[in-house]
Amino acid sequence: MYQYVLEPMNKRLVSLLVVGFVIVAFSLSGCIGNDDGDTKTAHEIATVSISGSTTVMPFAEACAEEFNRVQDEVKVMVTGGGSGVGIKNVATGLSDIAMASRPVKPDEVTTYGDNFQEYMVAYDAIAIVVSEPIYQSGVVGLSQEEIAAVYNGEITNWKELGGPDEKIYVAAREVGSGTRDTFNKMVMGSEEAETPGVITNHGSNAEVKTVITSSDKAIGYQGLNYAHGGKLHAVSYDGIEPSAETIKDGSYPLARALLFYSWGEPDENSQKFLDFVIGKDGQRIAEETGFVSVH
Protein backbone atom coordinates (compact mmCIF):
# COMPACT_ATOMS: atom_id res chain seq x y z
CA MET A 1 0.00 0.00 0.00
CA TYR A 2 2.74 2.43 0.84
CA GLN A 3 4.50 1.73 -2.44
CA TYR A 4 1.29 2.48 -4.36
CA VAL A 5 0.86 5.86 -2.66
CA LEU A 6 4.51 7.03 -2.77
CA GLU A 7 5.26 6.26 -6.40
CA PRO A 8 2.58 8.60 -7.82
CA MET A 9 3.64 11.32 -5.37
CA ASN A 10 7.30 11.03 -6.46
CA LYS A 11 6.31 11.24 -10.10
CA ARG A 12 4.25 14.35 -9.41
CA LEU A 13 7.15 15.96 -7.49
CA VAL A 14 9.57 15.29 -10.35
CA SER A 15 7.11 16.77 -12.84
CA LEU A 16 6.73 19.91 -10.76
CA LEU A 17 10.48 20.32 -10.43
CA VAL A 18 10.96 19.97 -14.19
CA VAL A 19 8.28 22.54 -14.93
CA GLY A 20 9.78 24.94 -12.37
CA PHE A 21 13.24 24.58 -13.89
CA VAL A 22 11.91 25.40 -17.36
CA ILE A 23 10.10 28.48 -16.08
CA VAL A 24 13.20 29.76 -14.26
CA ALA A 25 15.44 29.13 -17.28
CA PHE A 26 12.99 30.93 -19.55
CA SER A 27 12.82 33.86 -17.13
CA LEU A 28 16.58 34.13 -16.96
CA SER A 29 16.89 34.06 -20.72
CA GLY A 30 14.46 36.96 -20.82
CA CYS A 31 16.70 38.93 -18.46
CA ILE A 32 19.80 38.35 -20.53
CA GLY A 33 18.34 39.65 -23.73
CA ASN A 34 14.96 41.22 -24.54
CA ASP A 35 13.17 42.24 -27.71
CA ASP A 36 14.16 45.87 -27.25
CA GLY A 37 17.87 45.00 -27.16
CA ASP A 38 18.31 47.24 -24.10
CA THR A 39 20.27 44.61 -22.16
CA LYS A 40 23.39 43.22 -23.79
CA THR A 41 25.05 39.88 -23.15
CA ALA A 42 28.71 39.83 -22.26
CA HIS A 43 29.74 38.58 -25.69
CA GLU A 44 27.96 41.52 -27.36
CA ILE A 45 30.12 44.14 -25.61
CA ALA A 46 33.20 44.92 -27.70
CA THR A 47 36.52 45.76 -26.04
CA VAL A 48 39.24 48.24 -27.00
CA SER A 49 42.65 47.68 -25.37
CA ILE A 50 45.09 50.58 -24.88
CA SER A 51 48.67 50.44 -23.58
CA GLY A 52 51.78 52.58 -23.46
CA SER A 53 52.98 55.87 -22.00
CA THR A 54 52.56 56.38 -18.27
CA THR A 55 52.47 60.12 -18.98
CA VAL A 56 49.38 59.76 -21.15
CA MET A 57 47.86 57.07 -18.94
CA PRO A 58 45.97 59.26 -16.40
CA PHE A 59 44.28 61.11 -19.27
CA ALA A 60 43.44 57.89 -21.12
CA GLU A 61 42.12 56.25 -17.96
CA ALA A 62 39.87 59.22 -17.16
CA CYS A 63 38.55 59.24 -20.73
CA ALA A 64 37.96 55.47 -20.62
CA GLU A 65 36.06 55.74 -17.34
CA GLU A 66 33.73 58.41 -18.73
CA PHE A 67 33.37 56.69 -22.12
CA ASN A 68 32.50 53.37 -20.46
CA ARG A 69 29.94 55.12 -18.28
CA VAL A 70 28.01 56.92 -21.03
CA GLN A 71 27.58 53.96 -23.38
CA ASP A 72 27.38 50.17 -23.14
CA GLU A 73 28.51 48.99 -26.56
CA VAL A 74 32.29 49.26 -26.10
CA LYS A 75 34.48 48.76 -23.03
CA VAL A 76 37.90 50.45 -23.04
CA MET A 77 40.73 48.99 -20.94
CA VAL A 78 43.98 50.90 -20.27
CA THR A 79 47.40 49.67 -19.11
CA GLY A 80 50.84 51.32 -18.96
CA GLY A 81 54.28 50.02 -19.83
CA GLY A 82 55.86 53.05 -21.54
CA SER A 83 55.65 54.50 -25.04
CA GLY A 84 57.89 51.85 -26.55
CA VAL A 85 55.76 49.05 -25.14
CA GLY A 86 52.55 50.62 -26.42
CA ILE A 87 53.99 51.09 -29.91
CA LYS A 88 55.19 47.48 -29.99
CA ASN A 89 51.84 46.22 -28.72
CA VAL A 90 49.78 48.06 -31.30
CA ALA A 91 52.10 46.96 -34.12
CA THR A 92 51.94 43.31 -33.08
CA GLY A 93 48.21 43.25 -32.40
CA LEU A 94 48.37 43.02 -28.62
CA SER A 95 46.67 46.42 -28.24
CA ASP A 96 44.18 48.35 -30.36
CA ILE A 97 45.62 51.76 -29.47
CA ALA A 98 49.06 52.85 -28.27
CA MET A 99 49.66 55.81 -25.95
CA ALA A 100 52.89 57.67 -26.64
CA SER A 101 54.58 60.79 -25.33
CA ARG A 102 56.85 60.94 -28.39
CA PRO A 103 56.53 60.11 -32.10
CA VAL A 104 57.23 56.66 -33.51
CA LYS A 105 60.97 56.27 -34.11
CA PRO A 106 62.51 55.40 -37.49
CA ASP A 107 63.88 52.13 -36.09
CA GLU A 108 60.36 51.18 -34.91
CA VAL A 109 59.10 51.74 -38.45
CA THR A 110 61.97 49.57 -39.71
CA THR A 111 61.11 46.83 -37.22
CA TYR A 112 57.33 46.79 -37.50
CA GLY A 113 56.48 48.52 -40.77
CA ASP A 114 55.07 51.87 -41.84
CA ASN A 115 51.45 51.34 -40.91
CA PHE A 116 51.13 53.58 -37.84
CA GLN A 117 48.25 56.07 -37.81
CA GLU A 118 48.91 59.04 -35.50
CA TYR A 119 46.38 61.08 -33.49
CA MET A 120 47.34 64.10 -31.38
CA VAL A 121 45.18 63.99 -28.26
CA ALA A 122 46.67 66.66 -25.95
CA TYR A 123 49.68 68.84 -25.19
CA ASP A 124 52.03 68.28 -22.30
CA ALA A 125 55.46 69.39 -21.17
CA ILE A 126 58.38 67.85 -19.39
CA ALA A 127 58.86 69.57 -16.05
CA ILE A 128 62.22 69.67 -14.29
CA VAL A 129 61.40 68.99 -10.64
CA VAL A 130 63.42 69.26 -7.43
CA SER A 131 62.82 68.31 -3.80
CA GLU A 132 61.11 70.96 -1.70
CA PRO A 133 64.19 71.84 0.45
CA ILE A 134 66.19 72.50 -2.71
CA TYR A 135 63.50 74.80 -4.11
CA GLN A 136 63.15 76.60 -0.78
CA SER A 137 66.92 77.13 -0.69
CA GLY A 138 66.64 79.30 -3.80
CA VAL A 139 67.06 76.88 -6.72
CA VAL A 140 63.88 77.96 -8.53
CA GLY A 141 65.21 77.92 -12.07
CA LEU A 142 67.88 76.13 -14.11
CA SER A 143 69.30 76.57 -17.58
CA GLN A 144 69.57 73.86 -20.21
CA GLU A 145 73.35 73.90 -19.78
CA GLU A 146 73.11 73.45 -15.99
CA ILE A 147 70.66 70.56 -16.24
CA ALA A 148 72.77 68.86 -18.90
CA ALA A 149 75.84 69.24 -16.66
CA VAL A 150 73.98 67.57 -13.78
CA TYR A 151 72.92 64.62 -15.91
CA ASN A 152 76.40 64.40 -17.46
CA GLY A 153 77.88 64.13 -13.98
CA GLU A 154 79.83 67.39 -14.34
CA ILE A 155 77.87 69.12 -11.55
CA THR A 156 77.34 66.91 -8.51
CA ASN A 157 76.67 69.33 -5.62
CA TRP A 158 73.76 71.73 -5.20
CA LYS A 159 76.09 74.49 -3.99
CA GLU A 160 77.34 74.79 -7.58
CA LEU A 161 73.80 75.82 -8.54
CA GLY A 162 73.17 78.21 -5.65
CA GLY A 163 71.73 75.59 -3.31
CA PRO A 164 72.91 73.86 -0.12
CA ASP A 165 76.14 71.91 0.22
CA GLU A 166 74.47 68.61 -0.61
CA LYS A 167 75.25 65.94 -3.20
CA ILE A 168 72.64 65.94 -5.99
CA TYR A 169 70.48 62.81 -6.21
CA VAL A 170 69.73 62.50 -9.94
CA ALA A 171 66.67 60.51 -11.06
CA ALA A 172 65.76 59.62 -14.64
CA ARG A 173 63.40 57.36 -16.61
CA GLU A 174 64.17 53.88 -17.91
CA VAL A 175 64.97 53.02 -21.51
CA GLY A 176 61.73 52.77 -23.51
CA SER A 177 60.16 55.80 -21.85
CA GLY A 178 58.95 58.48 -24.25
CA THR A 179 59.62 61.07 -21.55
CA ARG A 180 63.24 59.90 -21.33
CA ASP A 181 63.64 60.08 -25.12
CA THR A 182 62.20 63.59 -25.26
CA PHE A 183 64.31 64.81 -22.33
CA ASN A 184 67.49 63.37 -23.83
CA LYS A 185 66.76 64.89 -27.22
CA MET A 186 65.76 68.34 -25.98
CA VAL A 187 68.12 68.74 -23.03
CA MET A 188 71.06 66.42 -23.72
CA GLY A 189 71.12 66.85 -27.49
CA SER A 190 70.37 63.28 -28.55
CA GLU A 191 67.93 60.49 -27.65
CA GLU A 192 70.93 58.17 -27.27
CA ALA A 193 72.84 60.56 -25.02
CA GLU A 194 74.76 59.07 -22.11
CA THR A 195 73.75 60.37 -18.68
CA PRO A 196 76.46 59.18 -16.27
CA GLY A 197 75.27 61.54 -13.55
CA VAL A 198 72.04 59.56 -13.08
CA ILE A 199 71.84 57.57 -9.85
CA THR A 200 68.55 55.73 -10.43
CA ASN A 201 66.27 55.06 -13.40
CA HIS A 202 62.53 54.59 -12.95
CA GLY A 203 59.72 52.95 -14.86
CA SER A 204 57.06 55.62 -14.50
CA ASN A 205 56.36 59.27 -13.73
CA ALA A 206 54.82 58.19 -10.44
CA GLU A 207 58.05 56.49 -9.37
CA VAL A 208 60.07 59.60 -10.17
CA LYS A 209 57.64 61.70 -8.14
CA THR A 210 58.00 59.34 -5.17
CA VAL A 211 61.79 59.60 -5.30
CA ILE A 212 61.77 63.40 -5.49
CA THR A 213 59.25 63.83 -2.66
CA SER A 214 61.02 61.27 -0.46
CA SER A 215 64.37 63.05 -0.76
CA ASP A 216 65.65 66.42 0.37
CA LYS A 217 68.24 66.77 -2.44
CA ALA A 218 66.85 65.21 -5.63
CA ILE A 219 66.26 66.34 -9.19
CA GLY A 220 64.23 64.59 -11.86
CA TYR A 221 61.98 65.13 -14.85
CA GLN A 222 58.37 64.10 -15.46
CA GLY A 223 55.19 64.98 -17.25
CA LEU A 224 53.75 68.31 -16.14
CA ASN A 225 50.58 66.75 -14.72
CA TYR A 226 52.72 64.89 -12.16
CA ALA A 227 54.60 68.02 -11.11
CA HIS A 228 51.95 69.24 -8.65
CA GLY A 229 51.28 68.40 -5.05
CA GLY A 230 53.59 66.70 -2.62
CA LYS A 231 57.00 67.91 -1.57
CA LEU A 232 58.40 68.79 -4.98
CA HIS A 233 58.47 71.83 -7.23
CA ALA A 234 58.83 72.42 -10.95
CA VAL A 235 61.62 74.91 -11.67
CA SER A 236 61.77 77.29 -14.62
CA TYR A 237 63.74 76.15 -17.67
CA ASP A 238 65.86 78.84 -19.31
CA GLY A 239 63.73 81.38 -17.45
CA ILE A 240 60.34 80.04 -18.62
CA GLU A 241 57.84 78.49 -16.21
CA PRO A 242 55.97 75.41 -17.47
CA SER A 243 52.25 76.21 -17.69
CA ALA A 244 49.25 75.81 -19.97
CA GLU A 245 49.88 79.28 -21.36
CA THR A 246 53.58 78.80 -22.12
CA ILE A 247 52.87 75.39 -23.64
CA LYS A 248 50.14 76.70 -25.94
CA ASP A 249 52.11 79.75 -27.07
CA GLY A 250 55.22 77.64 -27.65
CA SER A 251 57.50 79.62 -25.34
CA TYR A 252 58.25 76.73 -22.96
CA PRO A 253 61.06 74.77 -24.65
CA LEU A 254 60.12 71.33 -23.28
CA ALA A 255 56.52 71.30 -24.54
CA ARG A 256 55.40 68.24 -26.52
CA ALA A 257 52.40 66.58 -28.10
CA LEU A 258 50.77 63.50 -26.58
CA LEU A 259 49.76 60.90 -29.11
CA PHE A 260 47.60 57.86 -29.77
CA TYR A 261 48.54 55.37 -32.49
CA SER A 262 46.52 52.72 -34.27
CA TRP A 263 47.89 50.09 -36.63
CA GLY A 264 46.37 51.07 -39.93
CA GLU A 265 42.85 52.42 -39.97
CA PRO A 266 41.18 51.88 -36.58
CA ASP A 267 38.21 49.57 -36.38
CA GLU A 268 34.76 50.95 -35.65
CA ASN A 269 35.03 50.55 -31.88
CA SER A 270 38.48 52.12 -31.61
CA GLN A 271 37.29 55.00 -33.78
CA LYS A 272 34.40 55.66 -31.41
CA PHE A 273 36.83 56.08 -28.53
CA LEU A 274 39.23 58.21 -30.59
CA ASP A 275 36.36 60.50 -31.54
CA PHE A 276 35.42 60.80 -27.87
CA VAL A 277 38.98 61.64 -26.78
CA ILE A 278 39.55 64.27 -29.46
CA GLY A 279 36.04 65.68 -29.06
CA LYS A 280 34.66 68.18 -26.58
CA ASP A 281 34.28 65.78 -23.64
CA GLY A 282 37.73 64.24 -24.05
CA GLN A 283 39.43 67.62 -24.29
CA ARG A 284 37.60 68.79 -21.18
CA ILE A 285 39.04 65.74 -19.41
CA ALA A 286 42.50 66.65 -20.75
CA GLU A 287 42.28 69.99 -18.97
CA GLU A 288 40.91 68.41 -15.79
CA THR A 289 43.78 65.92 -15.62
CA GLY A 290 46.49 68.57 -15.93
CA PHE A 291 47.13 68.51 -19.66
CA VAL A 292 46.50 71.12 -22.34
CA SER A 293 43.72 70.63 -24.88
CA VAL A 294 44.45 70.57 -28.59
CA HIS A 295 41.55 72.96 -29.34
Summary of the structure (lengths in Angstrom):
residues: 295
radius of gyration: 27.3
end to end distance: 88.9
largest distance: 107.9
contacts: 947
relative contact order: 0.17
helix: 45%
strand: 23%
